[in-house]
Amino acid sequence: MSMNIFRFTGDMCHVFSILLLLHRLLKQRTTEGISLRTHELFLVVFCTRYMDLFTSFYSLYNYTLKIFYIASSGLVVCLIRWKGPLVSTYDRARDDLLHWKYCVLPAALLSILSANKAGDLEELLWTFSIYLEVTAVVPQLVLLQQYRRDIDNTVTNYILFMDTLDFSNGCVTSQSDDVIVRVESVIQILSIELRNSDNLSC
C-alpha cells in the first residue's frame, strides 16, 4: 500500500495509543476500564492480516509496523492475563461481551461469503481481518458505557488515538462502512468525555 498523509497519521496515532496504554498499565498498575477482549480481537486481526510477514517485503517501515502491531497487542494481552498486580485489577464481570460469538463468528462468515478467490487462504484471512477490525473495539465501548463517569481520561484518549488508524485506513481505501463504524465509536467516546467533564465541573 502506498504511503500518504492519512495512512502515516493513522499509523503514528495508533503507535502512540499503544505506548499510552502500556505506560498506563505499567505505571498505574491497573487495568480498570481496559477491555482484554478488545485486545484479543486486535491480536487476531493483526496475526491474520499479516500472514505475509515472512514471505513478502514491501518496505522497512511496513515491516516494522507489522511486527510492532503484533508484538504490542500480544504484550497487552499477556500483561492483563498474567502480569501479577494487573491480573487482580481486571474486571471480568464487566468485560463480559461474548466477542468470539458476536465479533469473530460474523467476521468469519462474511469473509467466507465475500472471498474473491476460492482456496486462497491468505486472501481469506486478510478479508476476515478487515471485517473483524470493524467490531474489535465494540467490547471496549461496551465496557466504557458500564463505567461511565468512573473511568479516567487516559483510557478514552487511548481509544480515540487507536481509532484514528482505522478511520484513516477507511479514508484511504474508501471503505465507507468501516469509516461509519469508526465515526460512531468516536462520537460515543466523545460523549463519555463530555459526561466526565460535566461531572468534574459539578
Disulfide bonds with the S-S distance in Angstrom:
none
